[in-house]
Amino acid sequence: MALPRTPFLRHPGAIAGALILIAILLMAIFAGILFPGDPWRMVARPNLPPFSPGHLFGTDMLGRDLAAGIAHGAQVTLLIALAVTLLAVAFGTAIGAVAGYFGGWVDDVAMRFTEFFQTIPSFLLTVVIVAIVAPSLASIILAIAIVSWPQIARLVRAEVLSLVNQDFVRAARVGGLSTARIIWGHILPNVLSPVIVAASLMTATVILIESGISFLGLGNREFVSWGYLLGTGRTAFRVNWWLSTIPGLAIFLTVLSLNLVGDGLNHWLNPRNSNRGGRA
């Protein structure tokens, strides 16, 4: 018997996370309207503290408005996070679905291929890839996607293995449907719930990895990102604490909101988890 779903709106943490995430998305979307022009240009005296007139978050060592950097940085950081998540989910889902459906040597080869990428720490592998190629948005997105897909592949494989011998799949085979249609039209729609939850949590991890890369100075310096702002402010942290603290808070709030939303989606889309939580 199917367990009833707990409405998403009944999770205060998830609602709080969604509101924070919406606010950050709106800031990124309207960054060009809120702070027109180049966020790198000098607009005031250097090292103005937060809440200075006309500069909510103050200015950096070169007189650049930190609020403009945060808003425009949100565009770059979120663009990378969303692009990586889409690529990783697409590739991981394809690998996991094929491995789980066919089994046998196909499963063995796919899982050994997946395990190869899991044996190396993801952040270290990302740093190596970005350091080898010329830093750009495309190379950063590709590098992080390369280390992010294995967890999706394993998740999808496990879900497909639990469904591949179900009656509706057998009926589809008897009906003469092609393998591709069975996988993409009948099995994968039943795997969407855990994949959506995993994707929301993956987005948070991607933001942390990208921030770490930019913090180390390996990002594309033509674009402002939260990690880059965090890195440039660390040299003057004892004097101008806000230059690193405010970008750090932006990263923290975004990652926290994504985790809260992911937890809410998990309870909403997976009633068994919600039911266990209610009995705890």
Secondary structure, DSSP 8 states (H G I E B T S, - for coil): -------GGG-HHHHHHHHHHHHHHHHHHTHHHHS-S-TTSB-S-TT--TTBTTBTT-B-TTSBBHHHHHHHHHHHHHHHHHHHHHHHHHHHHHHHHHHHHH-HHHHHHHHHHHHHHHSS-HHHHHHHHHHHS---HHHHHHHHHHHHHHHHHHHHHHHHHHHTTSHHHHHHHHTT--HHHHIIIIIGGGTHHHHHHHHHHHHHHHHHHHHHHHHTT-S-TTS--HHHHHHHHGGGTTT-THHHHHHHHHHHHHHHHHHHHHHHHHHHH-HHHHHHHHH-
